[in-house]
Amino acid sequence: MRSLQNILVTGGAGFIGSDFIRALFAECSGFTGRVINLDKLTYAGNAENLSTVEKKFGGTRYFFVQADICDKKTADFLFSEYDIDTVVHFAAESHVDRSILGPEVFLRTNILGTFTLLQAAKNAWQKADGSIKDGVLFHHISTDEVYGSLGTEGSFKETTAYEPRSPYSASKASSDHFVKAYFYTYGLPVTLSNCSNNYGPFQFPEKLIPLMILNMLEGKKLPVYGDGKQIRDWIHVSDHNAAVRLILQSGKPGETYNIGGENEWENIELLHKLIEIVCDKAGLNRDTVIQTITHVTDRLGHDRRYAIDCTKIKKELNWKRQFDFETGLANTVDWYLKNKAWIDNVRSGEYRNWIEKNYTKR
């Protein structure tokens, strides 16, 4: 089992990355190392997500660096300054609609940013004879969207051929291939994980589940693409990150691990389940909320169905989910109901000022 000492987490202020860091400090009793969080703080990055970690470990075991992953100078410096032995690469532009409207930033961040980090890792970890020093690992977080769209049956396996259909998934597919290329060409120890749709606390309000929750609470329309029968597999963010930690500790270099919820829902069915939960908890009239469902023009190139086969990680690394969907969804609704200040800060843009107001000076 690998020992995690100096971990560079990219995109650690985002939804999934911040959950990973919080859990690492809170749940991993054996972790005594340091986390260096490299995040540009684009619109989806929120340093307030890590306020508890910053207050307790800031300047000693947790270090935040605001910079672009495409910045070669910063990447090289971090590997040298903090003696990085593990990279957990979450940072990415990840919203499909935004990629359709403006694909260039997805190419830059997801492809060139990943390349920059791979080069920095190679430069730091490669010995004079060309071999790579022991005990290091570059883990790359990817998505099930790189596999394309499924029919009514079957599921994505680690061996499924890539068939990306949006600028977002194309950029992630390219970054996946670069990561594997550095393994085969330079011997860089890498692992990859391709995950299904995440949900849970702290998710940016543009994503489906928080968007629908907040629109219900505010009496707004509930927009549904096309007929709403697109199928997605949903996994709680904590279960995803528990899998990532197992890969870091015991994953085999060069391998890909699919992480899924084995929990398929049509978008329209998921919306009706959310309506049921939110109305019960917030005292809203269910029939009135249902009438706000509005079918809108379908997304360009909208994949019909995703489903993950995660047999490999369950068998090889003994991973299993802790959250059943009913409980996880109810807990997520509770979190949004109880955290109005966080929501207000995000919507007003005030969250962008959190670093200046609260960051430990050092």
C-alpha positions as CSV (number, residue, x, y, z in Angstrom):
1,M,0.0,0.0,0.0
2,R,1.4,3.4,-1.0
3,S,2.0,6.0,1.7
4,L,0.6,9.4,0.9
5,Q,2.8,12.2,2.1
6,N,2.8,15.3,-0.1
7,I,-0.3,15.4,-2.3
8,L,-0.8,18.0,-5.1
9,V,-4.6,18.3,-5.6
10,T,-5.6,20.3,-8.7
11,G,-9.0,21.8,-8.7
12,G,-9.3,21.2,-5.0
13,A,-11.7,24.1,-4.5
14,G,-14.3,22.6,-6.7
15,F,-17.2,20.3,-5.8
16,I,-15.5,16.9,-6.0
17,G,-12.0,18.2,-5.2
18,S,-13.0,19.9,-2.0
19,D,-14.9,16.8,-0.8
20,F,-11.7,14.8,-1.4
21,I,-9.6,17.2,0.7
22,R,-12.1,17.5,3.5
23,A,-12.5,13.7,3.7
24,L,-8.7,13.2,3.6
25,F,-8.2,15.2,6.7
26,A,-11.4,14.2,8.5
27,E,-11.7,10.5,7.7
28,C,-8.2,9.1,7.0
29,S,-6.7,8.7,10.4
30,G,-3.5,7.3,8.9
31,F,-2.9,10.4,6.7
32,T,-0.3,12.7,8.3
33,G,1.0,14.3,5.2
34,R,0.4,17.6,3.4
35,V,-2.0,18.7,0.8
36,I,-1.2,21.4,-1.7
37,N,-4.3,22.7,-3.4
38,L,-3.7,24.2,-6.8
39,D,-6.8,26.0,-8.1
40,K,-7.3,28.9,-10.5
41,L,-10.6,29.7,-8.8
42,T,-12.7,30.0,-12.0
43,Y,-16.4,30.5,-11.5
44,A,-16.8,26.9,-10.2
45,G,-14.0,27.1,-7.7
46,N,-15.0,28.1,-4.2
47,A,-12.3,28.4,-1.5
48,E,-15.1,28.7,1.1
49,N,-15.7,24.9,0.5
50,L,-12.5,24.3,2.5
51,S,-12.9,26.8,5.2
52,T,-12.8,24.2,8.0
53,V,-9.6,22.7,6.6
54,E,-7.9,26.1,6.2
55,K,-8.7,27.1,9.7
56,K,-7.3,23.9,11.2
57,F,-4.4,23.0,9.0
58,G,-3.7,26.1,6.9
59,G,0.0,26.8,6.8
60,T,1.0,23.5,8.4
61,R,-0.5,20.7,6.4
62,Y,-2.8,22.5,4.0
63,F,-1.5,25.0,1.4
64,F,-3.6,26.8,-1.1
65,V,-2.1,28.1,-4.3
66,Q,-4.2,30.2,-6.7
67,A,-2.8,29.6,-10.2
68,D,-3.5,28.1,-13.6
69,I,-2.6,24.5,-14.2
70,C,-1.3,25.6,-17.6
71,D,1.3,27.7,-15.8
72,K,4.5,25.7,-16.2
73,K,6.6,27.8,-13.8
74,T,4.1,27.3,-11.0
75,A,3.8,23.6,-11.6
76,D,7.5,23.0,-11.6
77,F,7.9,25.2,-8.4
78,L,5.3,23.2,-6.5
79,F,6.8,19.8,-7.3
80,S,10.2,21.1,-6.1
81,E,9.0,23.2,-3.1
82,Y,6.7,20.6,-1.6
83,D,8.5,17.4,-2.7
84,I,5.3,16.2,-4.3
85,D,4.9,12.4,-4.4
86,T,1.2,12.2,-5.4
87,V,-0.9,14.1,-7.9
88,V,-4.7,14.0,-7.8
89,H,-5.8,15.8,-10.9
90,F,-9.4,17.0,-10.6
91,A,-9.0,20.4,-12.3
92,A,-11.1,20.6,-15.5
93,E,-13.7,22.6,-17.3
94,S,-16.6,20.3,-16.9
95,H,-19.9,21.7,-18.0
96,V,-21.1,20.3,-21.3
97,D,-23.4,23.3,-22.2
98,R,-20.5,25.7,-21.7
99,S,-18.3,23.5,-23.9
100,I,-20.8,23.7,-26.7
101,L,-20.9,27.5,-26.5
102,G,-17.2,28.0,-26.0
103,P,-15.0,25.0,-26.6
104,E,-11.6,26.7,-26.6
105,V,-11.2,27.0,-22.9
106,F,-11.9,23.3,-22.6
107,L,-9.1,22.5,-25.0
108,R,-6.7,24.7,-23.1
109,T,-7.5,23.6,-19.5
110,N,-8.3,20.0,-20.0
111,I,-5.7,19.1,-22.6
112,L,-2.9,21.6,-22.2
113,G,-3.3,21.8,-18.5
114,T,-3.0,18.1,-18.1
115,F,0.0,18.1,-20.4
116,T,1.7,20.8,-18.2
117,L,1.2,18.8,-15.1
118,L,2.4,15.6,-16.7
119,Q,5.6,17.3,-17.8
120,A,6.1,18.8,-14.4
121,A,5.7,15.4,-12.8
122,K,8.1,13.8,-15.3
123,N,10.7,16.4,-14.8
124,A,10.5,16.1,-11.0
125,W,10.3,12.4,-10.7
126,Q,12.7,11.2,-13.5
127,K,16.2,10.2,-12.4
128,A,19.4,10.8,-14.4
129,D,19.2,7.4,-15.9
130,G,15.7,8.0,-17.2
131,S,13.9,5.8,-14.7
132,I,11.2,7.2,-12.3
133,K,11.8,7.3,-8.6
134,D,9.8,5.0,-6.4
135,G,6.7,5.8,-4.4
136,V,5.2,8.4,-6.8
137,L,1.8,8.4,-8.6
138,F,-0.1,10.7,-11.0
139,H,-3.9,10.0,-10.7
140,H,-6.1,11.5,-13.4
141,I,-9.8,12.0,-12.8
142,S,-12.0,11.5,-15.9
143,T,-15.6,11.0,-16.9
144,D,-17.8,8.3,-18.3
145,E,-18.7,10.7,-21.1
146,V,-15.5,9.8,-23.0
147,Y,-17.2,6.5,-23.9
148,G,-20.0,8.1,-25.8
149,S,-23.6,7.0,-25.7
150,L,-25.1,3.6,-24.9
151,G,-28.2,1.9,-26.2
152,T,-30.9,0.5,-24.0
153,E,-28.6,-2.3,-22.7
154,G,-25.0,-2.7,-21.7
155,S,-22.6,-0.6,-19.7
156,F,-19.2,1.0,-20.0
157,K,-16.2,-1.1,-19.1
158,E,-12.6,0.0,-18.8
159,T,-12.0,-1.6,-22.2
160,T,-14.8,0.2,-24.0
161,A,-13.6,2.2,-27.0
162,Y,-13.7,6.0,-26.6
163,E,-16.4,7.8,-28.6
164,P,-16.7,11.4,-27.2
165,R,-19.6,13.4,-28.6
166,S,-19.2,16.9,-27.1
167,P,-16.3,19.3,-26.9
168,Y,-16.1,18.6,-23.2
169,S,-15.9,14.9,-23.5
170,A,-13.5,15.2,-26.5
171,S,-11.1,17.3,-24.3
172,K,-11.3,14.8,-21.5
173,A,-10.7,11.9,-23.9
174,S,-7.6,13.6,-25.2
175,S,-6.3,14.2,-21.7
176,D,-6.9,10.6,-20.8
177,H,-4.8,9.5,-23.8
178,F,-2.0,11.9,-22.8
179,V,-1.9,10.4,-19.3
180,K,-1.7,6.9,-20.7
181,A,1.0,7.9,-23.2
182,Y,3.2,9.2,-20.4
183,F,2.9,5.8,-18.8
184,Y,3.9,3.9,-21.9
185,T,6.5,6.3,-23.2
186,Y,8.2,7.5,-20.1
187,G,7.2,5.0,-17.5
188,L,5.5,7.6,-15.4
189,P,3.3,5.8,-12.8
190,V,-0.2,6.9,-13.6
191,T,-3.7,5.7,-12.8
192,L,-7.0,6.9,-14.2
193,S,-10.6,6.8,-13.0
194,N,-13.7,7.4,-15.1
195,C,-16.7,8.2,-13.0
196,S,-20.4,8.7,-13.5
197,N,-22.5,11.7,-12.5
198,N,-21.7,13.0,-9.0
199,Y,-24.2,14.5,-6.6
200,G,-24.0,15.8,-3.0
201,P,-23.3,18.9,-0.9
202,F,-21.3,21.9,-2.2
203,Q,-22.2,21.2,-5.9
204,F,-22.3,24.4,-8.0
205,P,-25.9,25.5,-8.7
206,E,-25.6,25.2,-12.5
207,K,-25.6,21.3,-12.2
208,L,-28.9,19.4,-12.5
209,I,-29.7,18.4,-9.0
210,P,-28.9,21.7,-7.2
211,L,-30.4,23.7,-10.0
212,M,-33.7,21.9,-9.7
213,I,-33.7,22.0,-5.9
214,L,-33.1,25.8,-5.8
215,N,-35.6,26.5,-8.7
216,M,-38.3,24.6,-6.7
217,L,-37.6,26.6,-3.6
218,E,-37.8,29.9,-5.6
219,G,-40.9,28.9,-7.6
220,K,-39.0,29.0,-10.9
221,K,-39.5,26.8,-14.0
222,L,-37.8,23.4,-14.0
223,P,-36.2,23.1,-17.5
224,V,-35.9,19.6,-18.9
225,Y,-34.0,18.9,-22.1
226,G,-36.1,17.2,-24.9
227,D,-38.3,14.4,-23.6
228,G,-36.3,14.1,-20.4
229,K,-35.7,10.4,-21.0
230,Q,-31.9,10.6,-21.1
231,I,-30.5,8.2,-18.6
232,R,-27.6,8.9,-16.2
233,D,-25.9,6.9,-13.5
234,W,-25.6,8.7,-10.2
235,I,-23.0,8.3,-7.4
236,H,-22.6,10.3,-4.2
237,V,-19.4,12.4,-4.2
238,S,-18.2,10.8,-1.0
239,D,-18.4,7.3,-2.5
240,H,-16.5,8.5,-5.6
241,N,-13.7,10.0,-3.5
242,A,-13.5,6.9,-1.3
243,A,-12.7,5.0,-4.5
244,V,-10.1,7.5,-5.5
245,R,-8.3,7.1,-2.1
246,L,-8.3,3.4,-2.7
247,I,-6.7,3.8,-6.1
248,L,-4.1,6.1,-4.7
249,Q,-3.1,3.6,-2.0
250,S,-3.5,0.3,-4.0
251,G,-4.2,1.0,-7.6
252,K,-1.9,-0.6,-10.2
253,P,0.1,1.9,-12.4
254,G,-1.1,2.1,-15.9
255,E,-4.6,0.9,-15.0
256,T,-8.0,2.6,-15.5
257,Y,-10.8,2.1,-12.9
258,N,-14.4,2.8,-13.6
259,I,-16.3,4.3,-10.7
260,G,-20.1,4.1,-10.9
261,G,-23.2,4.2,-8.8
262,E,-25.0,1.4,-10.6
263,N,-27.9,3.7,-10.2
264,E,-29.6,4.6,-13.5
265,W,-32.3,7.2,-13.7
266,E,-34.1,9.0,-16.5
267,N,-33.7,12.7,-16.0
268,I,-37.5,13.2,-15.8
269,E,-37.8,10.4,-13.2
270,L,-35.0,11.9,-11.2
271,L,-36.8,15.3,-11.3
272,H,-40.0,13.8,-10.0
273,K,-38.1,12.1,-7.2
274,L,-36.5,15.4,-6.3
275,I,-39.9,17.1,-6.4
276,E,-41.2,14.5,-3.9
277,I,-38.3,15.0,-1.5
278,V,-38.1,18.8,-1.7
279,C,-41.9,19.3,-1.4
280,D,-42.0,17.0,1.7
281,K,-39.1,18.8,3.4
282,A,-40.0,22.4,2.4
283,G,-43.7,22.2,2.7
284,L,-44.4,22.9,-1.0
285,N,-47.4,21.8,-3.0
286,R,-46.3,18.9,-5.2
287,D,-48.9,19.5,-7.9
288,T,-48.0,23.2,-8.2
289,V,-44.3,22.4,-8.5
290,I,-44.9,19.6,-11.1
291,Q,-46.7,22.2,-13.3
292,T,-43.4,24.2,-13.5
293,I,-41.7,21.4,-15.4
294,T,-40.8,22.9,-18.8
295,H,-39.5,20.9,-21.7
296,V,-36.9,22.8,-23.7
297,T,-35.0,22.2,-26.9
298,D,-32.7,19.3,-26.5
299,R,-28.9,19.8,-26.1
300,L,-26.8,19.5,-29.3
301,G,-25.4,16.0,-29.5
302,H,-27.1,14.9,-26.2
303,D,-25.9,11.4,-25.3
304,R,-28.9,9.2,-24.5
305,R,-27.6,6.9,-21.9
306,Y,-24.6,6.3,-19.6
307,A,-24.0,3.3,-17.4
308,I,-20.8,2.2,-15.6
309,D,-19.6,-1.3,-14.9
310,C,-17.5,-1.0,-11.8
311,T,-16.8,-4.7,-11.3
312,K,-13.0,-4.1,-11.6
313,I,-12.6,-1.7,-8.7
314,K,-15.0,-3.7,-6.5
315,K,-13.1,-6.9,-7.1
316,E,-9.5,-5.7,-7.2
317,L,-9.6,-2.9,-4.6
318,N,-12.6,-4.1,-2.5
319,W,-14.5,-0.8,-3.0
320,K,-18.1,-0.6,-2.2
321,R,-20.6,2.3,-2.0
322,Q,-21.9,3.5,1.3
323,F,-24.8,5.7,0.1
324,D,-28.0,4.4,-1.2
325,F,-29.5,6.9,-3.6
326,E,-32.7,7.6,-1.6
327,T,-30.7,8.5,1.5
328,G,-28.0,10.4,-0.4
329,L,-30.5,12.4,-2.3
330,A,-32.5,13.3,0.9
331,N,-29.3,14.3,2.6
332,T,-28.3,16.5,-0.3
333,V,-31.7,18.3,-0.3
334,D,-31.2,18.8,3.5
335,W,-27.8,20.4,2.9
336,Y,-29.2,22.9,0.4
337,L,-32.1,23.7,2.7
338,K,-29.7,24.4,5.6
339,N,-27.0,26.3,3.8
340,K,-28.7,29.4,2.4
341,A,-25.7,31.6,3.2
342,W,-23.4,29.4,1.0
343,I,-26.0,29.5,-1.8
344,D,-26.4,33.3,-1.5
345,N,-22.6,33.8,-1.6
346,V,-22.3,31.7,-4.8
347,R,-25.2,33.4,-6.6
348,S,-24.1,36.9,-5.6
349,G,-20.5,36.3,-6.5
350,E,-19.4,37.0,-2.9
351,Y,-17.7,33.6,-2.7
352,R,-15.0,35.0,-5.0
353,N,-13.9,37.3,-2.1
354,W,-13.5,34.5,0.5
355,I,-9.7,34.1,0.0
356,E,-9.0,37.8,0.6
357,K,-11.2,37.9,3.7
358,N,-10.4,34.7,5.4
359,Y,-7.2,33.1,4.1
360,T,-4.5,32.6,6.7
361,K,-1.7,35.0,6.1
362,R,1.7,33.4,5.8
